[in-house]
């Protein structure tokens, strides 16, 4: 997904409107607006990154994952 975020920000910097960006990138208008808002709120210098998912981390061991993949 970072490629898509970079594309959104690049099109925003190039002066594209939200709907034009949606047509070029192929994701929802709400997602484009949210990433553009994150970019603006962070000062407009660095690419925003996705936040980690909430909740505890997985407790599954590597051995268990190997068994489950079979």
C-alpha positions in Angstrom: 0.0 0.0 0.0 2.9 2.5 0.4 3.1 2.8 -3.3 -0.6 3.9 -3.4 0.0 6.5 -0.7 3.0 7.8 -2.6 0.9 8.1 -5.7 -1.9 9.9 -3.9 0.5 12.4 -2.4 2.3 12.8 -5.7 -0.9 13.6 -7.6 -2.0 15.9 -4.8 1.3 17.9 -5.1 0.9 18.0 -8.9 -2.4 19.8 -8.4 -4.9 16.9 -9.2 -8.4 17.1 -7.7 -9.6 14.3 -5.4 -11.8 12.7 -8.1 -9.0 12.8 -10.6 -6.8 11.1 -8.1 -9.5 8.5 -7.4 -9.7 7.7 -11.1 -5.9 7.4 -11.4 -5.2 5.3 -8.3 -8.3 3.2 -8.2 -9.3 3.4 -4.5 -12.2 5.0 -2.8 -12.7 8.8 -2.5 -12.8 8.5 1.2 -9.4 6.8 1.4 -7.9 9.5 -0.8 -9.3 12.3 1.3 -8.1 10.6 4.5 -4.5 10.2 3.2 -4.5 13.8 1.9 -5.7 15.0 5.3 -3.0 12.9 7.1 -0.4 14.4 4.8 -1.6 18.0 5.4 -1.9 17.5 9.2 1.7 16.1 9.4 3.0 19.3 7.9 3.1 18.2 4.3 6.7 17.1 4.2 6.8 13.3 4.8 4.6 10.5 3.5 2.0 9.4 6.1 2.2 5.8 7.2 -0.5 3.4 8.1 -1.1 3.1 11.9 -0.6 -0.3 13.5 -3.7 -2.4 14.1 -5.1 -2.1 17.6 -5.2 -5.0 20.0 -2.7 -7.5 21.3 -0.1 -9.1 19.1 -0.5 -12.6 17.9 0.5 -15.3 20.3 0.9 -18.0 17.6 4.4 -19.6 17.5 6.3 -20.3 14.3 5.8 -24.1 14.9 2.1 -23.7 15.2 1.9 -21.6 12.0 3.9 -24.3 10.1 1.4 -27.0 11.3 -1.6 -24.8 10.3 -0.2 -24.1 6.8 -0.3 -27.9 6.0 
